[in-house]
């Protein structure tokens, strides 16, 4: 079965498209962490749900790293996509179907690590070795001008929450439900943004 063209996706098909990616690609290694890609994203969503986060934040945690699968996105993928661009690639494929809160959390979750490192002295000590390594590649903690710009985003609090869920979702052996459990929630968030199905 050939992969669907992302350009042809609709509010009725985007959730199945994402579910298929989780099913086929979710077992891939997650950047040297002790969890797979799917385990990492599912753990973030599960932790968000346990903490009583709104559905949009849970969905953002579930999908924040979907851009690592840029080969699935056809014309959405960037010419020189590497890890440093996965957040933009993911945001580009989601922004047609999801509210700005979800898209901003995906697009800014890498920058959020730099932001929290600059504003919370204790945070650096909580990062995994792999996350510290990628922080260096991403530019290190933000400077004052970058902090000020980051804080202009109206969803800054949710972006930071999703970043912390990203950091927490690296627990070897943690049991979580699969994507199918979250799929109805993902569809509700899409429907609310796109004005309902049909």
C-alpha positions in Angstrom: 0.0 0.0 0.0 1.5 3.3 -1.0 1.8 6.2 1.4 -0.9 8.9 1.1 0.1 12.3 -0.3 0.2 14.7 2.7 -1.2 17.4 0.4 -4.3 15.3 -0.1 -5.0 14.8 3.6 -8.2 16.1 5.1 -9.7 16.5 8.6 -11.2 13.1 8.1 -8.0 11.4 7.2 -5.2 13.1 9.2 -5.7 10.9 12.3 -5.4 7.7 10.3 -2.3 9.1 8.6 -0.7 9.8 12.0 -1.8 6.4 13.3 -0.2 4.7 10.4 3.1 6.5 11.1 3.0 5.4 14.7 2.3 1.8 13.6 5.0 1.5 11.0 7.7 3.8 12.3 7.1 4.0 16.0 9.6 1.3 16.9 12.6 3.3 15.7 15.2 4.4 18.1 14.7 7.7 19.8 18.0 9.6 19.6 20.0 7.4 22.0 17.3 7.4 24.7 16.0 4.1 26.4 12.7 4.3 24.6 11.4 4.1 21.0 10.0 7.0 19.2 6.4 5.8 19.8 7.1 5.1 23.4 8.5 8.5 23.9 5.5 10.4 22.4 3.0 8.1 24.0 4.6 8.6 27.4 4.4 12.3 27.0 0.7 12.1 26.2 0.0 9.7 29.0 1.8 11.9 31.6 -0.1 14.9 30.3 -3.4 13.1 30.7 -2.5 12.0 34.3 -1.6 15.6 35.1 -5.1 16.7 34.0 -3.9 18.8 31.0 -6.4 20.0 28.4 -6.9 17.8 25.4 -4.9 20.1 23.1 -1.9 19.9 25.4 -2.2 16.1 25.5 -2.3 16.0 21.7 0.6 18.3 21.4 2.7 16.1 23.7 1.6 13.1 21.6 2.6 14.7 18.3 5.5 16.9 19.3 8.2 14.8 17.6 6.1 13.6 14.6 8.5 15.7 12.4 11.2 13.1 12.9 9.3 11.1 10.3 9.8 13.7 7.6 10.1 11.1 4.9 6.4 10.5 5.5 5.4 14.0 4.7 6.3 14.2 1.0 6.5 17.8 -0.1 6.2 18.9 3.5 9.7 17.7 4.3 12.5 20.2 4.1 15.4 19.8 1.6 18.1 19.5 4.3 16.0 18.0 7.1 18.1 16.8 10.0 17.2 16.8 13.7 17.5 20.5 14.0 14.5 20.9 11.6 12.2 18.2 12.8 10.1 20.6 14.8 9.4 22.8 11.8 8.7 19.8 9.6 6.2 18.5 12.1 4.5 21.9 12.5 4.1 22.2 8.8 2.2 19.0 8.4 0.0 19.7 11.4 -0.9 23.3 10.9 -3.6 22.7 8.4 -5.6 20.6 10.9 -4.7 21.6 14.4 -5.1 24.8 16.5 -2.2 27.2 17.0 -1.6 25.9 20.5 -0.8 22.4 19.2 1.2 23.7 16.3 3.2 26.2 18.5 4.0 23.4 21.0 5.4 21.3 18.1 7.2 24.1 16.4 8.7 25.6 19.6 9.5 22.5 21.7 13.2 22.6 20.8 13.5 26.3 21.5 11.7 25.7 24.8 14.6 23.6 26.0 16.9 26.5 25.3 14.4 28.9 27.0 14.0 26.8 30.2 17.8 26.3 30.5 18.1 30.1 30.5 15.3 30.8 32.9 15.4 27.9 35.4 18.9 27.1 36.8 17.8 23.7 38.1 16.6 22.5 34.7 19.9 21.7 33.1 20.6 19.1 35.8 17.3 17.3 34.8 18.3 16.8 31.2 19.4 13.4 29.8 22.9 13.1 28.3 21.4 12.9 24.8 19.3 16.1 25.5 22.4 17.9 26.7 24.3 16.9 23.6 21.4 18.2 21.3 21.2 21.4 23.4 24.8 22.3 22.4 23.9 21.6 18.7 20.8 23.8 19.0 22.7 26.8 20.3 22.7 26.4 24.1 20.6 28.5 26.5 18.8 31.5 25.1 20.2 35.0 25.5 18.1 37.9 26.8 16.8 38.9 23.4 15.8 35.4 22.5 14.0 35.0 25.8 12.1 38.2 25.2 11.1 37.0 21.7 10.1 33.6 23.0 7.8 35.1 25.7 5.8 37.0 23.1 4.1 33.7 22.0 0.6 33.6 23.5 1.0 29.9 24.1 4.3 30.1 25.9 3.1 28.4 29.1 1.7 25.4 27.2 4.9 25.2 25.1 7.0 25.0 28.3 4.6 22.3 29.7 4.9 20.2 26.5 8.7 20.6 26.7 8.7 19.3 30.3 6.5 16.4 29.2 9.0 15.7 26.3 11.8 15.5 28.9 9.8 13.2 31.2 8.8 10.8 28.5 12.0 8.8 28.4 11.2 6.0 31.0 12.3 2.5 30.0 9.5 0.0 30.4 6.7 2.5 31.2 3.4 1.0 30.2 1.1 3.3 28.1 -1.9 2.9 25.9 -1.3 2.9 22.2 -2.1 5.6 19.6 -5.6 4.1 19.2 -6.4 5.2 22.7 -5.6 8.8 21.9 -7.0 8.8 18.4 -10.6 9.9 19.3 -9.1 12.8 21.3 -6.8 13.8 18.4 -9.9 13.7 16.1 -11.9 15.9 18.6 -9.1 18.5 18.5 -9.0 18.4 14.7 -12.8 18.7 14.5 -12.9 21.6 16.9 -10.3 23.5 14.9 -11.7 22.6 11.5 -15.4 23.2 12.3 -16.5 19.6 12.5 -16.4 16.7 10.1 -18.3 16.2 7.0 
